[in-house]
Amino acid sequence: MNTVDQFSFAGRKALIRVDFNVPLDASFNITDDSRIAAAIPTLKKVLTDGGSLIVMSHLGRPKNGPEEKFSLIHVKQRLSELLGGVAVHFAPDCIGTEAAGMAAALKPGEVLLLENLRFYKEEEKGDLEFSRKLAALGDFYINDAFGTAHRAHASTAVMAQFFPGKKCFGYVMAAEIANAKKVLEQPSRPFTAIVGGAKVSDKILIVENLLNIADNILIGGGMAYTFFKAQGGEIGNSLCETERLETCREILARAADKNVRILLPQDSICADAFSNEANIQNAPSNAVPDGWMGLDIGAEASAEYRKVIMESKTVLWNGPMGVFEMSHFAQGTKTVAEAVADATDAGSFTLIGGGDSAAAIHKFGLADRVSYVSTGGGALLEYFEGKVLPGIAAVLEEQQAG
């Protein structure tokens, strides 16, 4: 797998696809710059070699062309700061005469940040002509945007074809692939996967794939109640996908056949409304009272999950245990986060699967105590489902063919 380490960028203009889809507050201030920070080592490699950078990204989900709240101009200053004060030029478009002129004028050591790629619908459509226009801005292609690797968009996959022999992965992408492979292909055992979130339908494929790899699968979040309902439990007003009851029964049966332990939370923190101000009680997860809903795993479940995590040598965590955004329903997710950190301290390899899990590990201040925090929620999920990610395949095809 070719990375930026295999190339010298002296005199080259590198087009790099990054994931600068960062959260902004009402005043357009960045509230979490971790995705920008993650890309800095790759950017510095090109600049240190004596190359110049043309940086591409999307931000948010603009619907109909340019919108100020989705402009990458809000990222420009922070990018410059994280690069140690390197001046960052900004192109008010990602294609067109002005962008082409600014790219052509770039000198070694300079950085040009293009405007939001998704201001053009052609980006998400994977349009070939749009890809060609982007490709014409530089002479080397680097994909370092794992968070969008599962999308066959113009900048993430299609434009790679215009750079035969001149394309590679950045450090973020390489690390994401290496860490995911470490879990998928050579996990130290016992291997425990923690799978949470609201819906079974969102996690069916990853759970089915994990049945072939994991020793233990700990289920949390709203999806647990569909499993309990499938077993004949009473779940009150808890979230339930009735059309997935048979799927849950099949998963449990297959796990038993494969000798994989699936653990469901014994007890739940229940509320009489979906609110942090609701009345709360603890109840067995398969006997939630009428009019109540489970919004977090309870103390017994938290203790059991912690014990299993601490006995594991490899841990994958994808999805929260409850509605951790609300303080009264955050304890289960916090307990799991602390257990994963403690297991890491004890020598286990731990991978946090992006999305809500990454948000939780950062919220509880534990990101520096786990082995790796993925930057890509949906991309990592699809990778663990066994799918081919277009953003990876587009760079790898030629390397494998060679």
Buried (B, 14 or more C-beta within 10 A) or exposed (E): BBBBEEBEBEEBBBBBBBBBBBEBEEEEEBEEBEBBEBBBBBBBBBBEBEBBBBBBBBBBEBEEEBBEEBBBBBBBEBBBEBBEEBEBBBBBBBBEEEBBEBBEEBEBBBBBBBBBBBBBEBBBEBBBEBBBBBBBBBBBBBBBBBBBBBBBBBBBBBBBBBBEEBBBBBBBBBBBBEBBEBBBEEBEEBBBBBBBBBBBBBBBBBBBBBBEBBBBBBBBBBBBBBBBBBEEBBBBBBBBBEEBBEBBEBBBEBBEEEEBBBBBBBBBBBBBEEEBEBEBEEBBBBEBBEEBBBBBBBBBBBBBBBEBBBBBBBBBBBBBBBBBBBEBBBBBBBBBBBBBBBBBEEEBBBBBBBBBBBBBBBBBEBBEBBBBBBBBBBBBBBBBBEEEBBBBBBBBEBBEEE
